[in-house]
Amino acid sequence: MGRHDASYRRLLHNPQLVRSLFEGILDLRMPGVLDWSRLEPLPVQYISRDLRERSGDLVWRIPLLNSPNSVFVVLLLEHQARGDKYMALRMPTYCCLQYESMLQHGLIARGSRLPVILPVVLYSGERPWVAKDSLSELIDPLPPGLEPYRLQGRYLLVDEGALVRAGGLPDNNLAALLFRLEHNRGIEETQQLVQTIIALTRDDVYTELRLALGEWLRHVLLPRALPEVDLIHAPVTLTEITEMMTEHSRSWTHQWRQEGRLEGKVEGRLEGKMEGKMEGYAGLLATQITRKFGGLPGWAQTRLEHADEATLNRWALQILDAQRIEDVFG
């Protein structure tokens, strides 16, 4: 396991951060339903029937308010730093193995109904997430009589970068501050974000979270921003890390400008490649989408660039009845 994933695993093990994710960012339309005071972790190491070990990032048991202790929701969190085409296959596997694990450990009474498992993928990568979010979309088309038996296996995606770029994240939400740090735009913003976190976590109940965030900054953010600085003996407290950022502000700014130049070159190459591939059928479809919906988002460009002829034909038919740009690519 890399340090990035290990740092995220420690962060996702913190109840305050998990709670902030659901109370300030995800809108599940369940106000006053979950009893966060009784949030508790569950085992995440699974041994499948073929004796292969599998593991998700973290699993939480959240009882429902005003209900017997036996009624609860299971939250399964999986962190991804890179895209995964078959994520919709992995998540149902984790869910089924989690059910088996709870049965084996006596967390579900024999003969009773299974609790709801909410699978969440937390994606921290830079590129937009393009993988399918349900298993049914990975399965070949079925005859009408067999369609009811198509497996669904949907998961909830939290694309950090997309949320940051869209704006509107709450200012004093711990999970939102983590997302903005991951996708920061320079040293000044990073220092401000860390200072906000310090102010929000002064209480002793946040001691473990402060340590986890310090480790994440040390092992993930600082090496990325200050690759030429020796970080073996780097500080781990948030206050010391802000002082270190000030000390190396010139190196940070230089690295940021270098990354900006590199990003511009890469974008230029991708745009040139896109212009070539968009000629012909894909280019015509892009023009139609722009004409009907007033623009062509980056994610739509990416899908057009990689689509085969059959897919382009299908999208060309779907644009006739589409009410939103998402309907074209449905």
ZIHU-V433554 format. One line per field, one symbol per residue. ss: DSSP state (A for helix, B for strand, O for the rest). A space follows every 50 residues. Layout:
ss=???
This chain:
ss=OOAAAAAAAAAAOOAAAAAAAAAAOOOOOOOOOBOAAAOBBBOOBBBOOO OOBBBOOBBBBBBBOOOOOOOBBBBBBBBBOOOOOOAAAAAAAAAAAAAA AAAAOOOOOOOOOOOBBBBBBBBOOOOOOOOOOBAAAAOOOOOOOOAAAO OOOBOBBBBAAAAAAAOOOOOOOAAAAAAAAAOOOOAAAAAAAAAAAAAA OOOAAAAAAAAAAAAAAAAAAAAAAOOOOOOOOOOOOAAAAAAAAAAOAA AAAAAAAAAAAAAAAAAAAAAAAAAAAOOOAAAAAAAAAAAAAOOOOAAA AAAAAAOOAAAAAAAAAAOOOOOOAAAAOO
